[in-house]
Amino acid sequence: MKDLKDEIARFLKGKTIDAVAPPLVFVVAFQFLDLSAALVLALIAGVLLFFNRLFKKHALGYALFGLFGVMVAAVFSYVAGTASGFFLPQILGNAFVTFATLMTLIIGKPLAALLSHVSRNFPLPWYWRDDVLPAYREVTIMWLVLMIFRVLILTILYLGDDVVSLAWVNTLLGFPVTLLVLALSYVYGMWRLQHLKGPSVDEFKRGDQPPYESQKKGF
């Protein structure tokens, strides 16, 4: 459980507000102001978040990504002349990630394994073992189902030009659902690794022979 808490704490460590705040500022402002004014306020929110992280000497990667995202969204919305256009880049981005996730499953290198390798630096060959890989494949399928659902719902709302619903559904299906899926992925993944009875990362590195204790921490 401590490892799960560490995973959640890493996810919550001030990285989500950069993506969540500007769209909400835009939608709220659009209820009272015209499109141009709402876009300006969203851009100001993104800039303020960036300089807040700069002043506090935080890592700027997420702030830059958030600022770039709101700038692209503002351009799309301004060119289209509609408030719903603000969310089009994110919908397109989600669709691309969904397609890429599907491709990782088709080629047998599931996204969950690749991301785990990048974040934990476990040996890549460990993930491809027959007694390890199914856990990461099944978690990736779980992610894919969520991604497809999110893209479909957001596309329907976008085509209906329902800006308020777009904003709230985009927020709810973003941070809260991602947090829930992260927790479920970890719990299910660890359970599945135990039942697959493959080696833990340490046992794999040592070249131990079965029976294995299997992975007990870190998915």
N, C-alpha and C positions, 0 to 999 in steps of 0.2 A: 504493500500500500504506500509506503514511503516513496518508492520509485514512481508510482502513479502521481503522487502529489508533486514530486519534482518535475514531472512532465507537464502537469497543468500549470505549475508556477512558471515554468519556462515560457509556456504559451501566453500566460497572462502578463508577463513582465513588460507592461506598458507599450505593447507593439500594436494593439488593435485600434486605439483611438485615432491614429493617423489615417486609417481607412474609413472609420465609421463616422467621425465628426463632420467632415466637410459635406458629405451627401445629406446628412440630417439638417445641417445649417441651410443648405440650398433649398430643401423642400419646405422647411418652416418659413424661410424668407419668401419663397415663391407664393405662399398663401397670402402675403400682405403686399408684396412688391412685384414689379414686372420682372421678366426673365433676365434682362441684363443686370439689374441690381442684385438679384438672387445669385447669379453667377459670380459677380464681384465679391459678395460676402463669402461665398464658398471658397473662392481663391484666397481671400484674406485669412480665413480659418486655416487653410492648408499652410500658408506662409507663417502664421503665428505658431502653429504646431512645430514647424521646422525650426524656427528660431528659438523656441522653448527648449527643444532638444539640444540645439547648438549651445545655448547658454548653460544648460545643465551638464554639458559635455557627455551626452548619451551617444550611443552608436547612431549614426545618421542614415544607415541603410533604409530602415523602415520609413523614416521621415521623408527622405528623398523619393522613395517609391510612392508614398502617399501624396506628396506634392505633385509629382509627375502625373499620377493618376487623376487628380482633380483638375489639373491643367488640360489633359487630354479630354476629360469628360466635358469641361467647359467649352472647349473648341467644338466638339461634336454637337453639343446642345445649341450653341450659338449658330453654327452653320445650318443645322436642321431647323432652327427656329422653334423648337419644342422643348419643353421641360423634360419629357421622357427621354430625349436624346442624351441627357446627362448620364443615363445608366447604360446606354448602348455599348460603350467600350468594355464595361465590366461584363456584360452579357456575352459579348464576343470573346473576351478573355476566358470566361468560364467554359464556353463551348470549346475553345482550343485545348484547355487543360483536360476537359472531359475526353476529347478525342485522343490526346496524348496518353492519358491513363489507360484507355482501351487498348492502345497500341502496345503499351508495356505488358499487358496481359496476353495479347496475341503472340508476342515474341518470347514470352516466358520469363520476362524480367520485371515482375510486378513493381509498381511505383512504391509501395510500402517498403519493400526491401531496399530499393535504391535510396530513398530518403533516410531510412535507418542507417544505411552504410555511410552516408554523408554526415549525419549528425553524430553517430556513435563510433564511426571508424572501425566497425567490426570487419573481419576479413570477408571480402566479397564472395569467395568460393563457399564459405559457410552457408550463405543464404540459398545457394543453388542446390543444396543437398535435398534428396527426396524426402528426408525426414525433418526438414526445416521449411522448405519452400512453400508447401501448402498453406501454412499459417499466414504467410505474407500475401499469397495469392488471394486467399479468402478475405483478408482485411482490405485488400485493394478493391475487390468486388464490392464490398460494403461501401467504400468511398465512391465508387463509380455510380452505384445506385443513387446515392445522395446527389452527386454532381448532375446526373441526368434529370432528376426531379427538380433541382434548383434552376437549371437552364430552361426547362419546359415552363415552369411557373413564371419565371421572370420574362420569358418571351411572350407568353400570353398577356401578361400585364402591360408589357411594352407596346404590343400591338393594339391593346385597348386604350393606350394613352392614360393609364391610371397612375399618375405620378405619386400620389400619397401612398397607395398600396405598394407600388414599386419600392419606395424608400423603406417602408417598414418590413416588407417581406424580405428585401435584400439584406436588411440588418439582421433580422431574426434567423434567416437561413445562412447567414455568414458566421458571426462570432459565437452566438449561443449554441447553434447546432454543431458547428465545428468543434467546440469544446466538448460537447456531449459525445460526438463520434470519436474524438481523440481518446476519451476515457474508455469508451466501449471497445475501441480498437486495441488498446493496451491490455485490458482485462481478458478479452477474447483471445488475443494473440498469445499471451503468456499461457493461458489455459490450453490452447491448441498445441503449442510447442511441447508442453509437458506430456500431452497425449500422443504426440508423434514419436516421443521417446528418442529423439535425436540428441546429439551432443550439445552441451553448452558451448559458448564461444571459447572459453578457457580449455575445455576438454578437446575441442577441435584443434586449437593451437598446439596443445601438448601431444596430439596424435593418440589420445586414449582410445581404447577398444570398448565396445559395449559389454555389459549394460551401462548406460549413461545416466547421470543425474539430471540431465537436460538443463535448459536455460531457466534460471530462477530470478534473474533481474536484468531488465533491459530488453526491449523488443525493437 
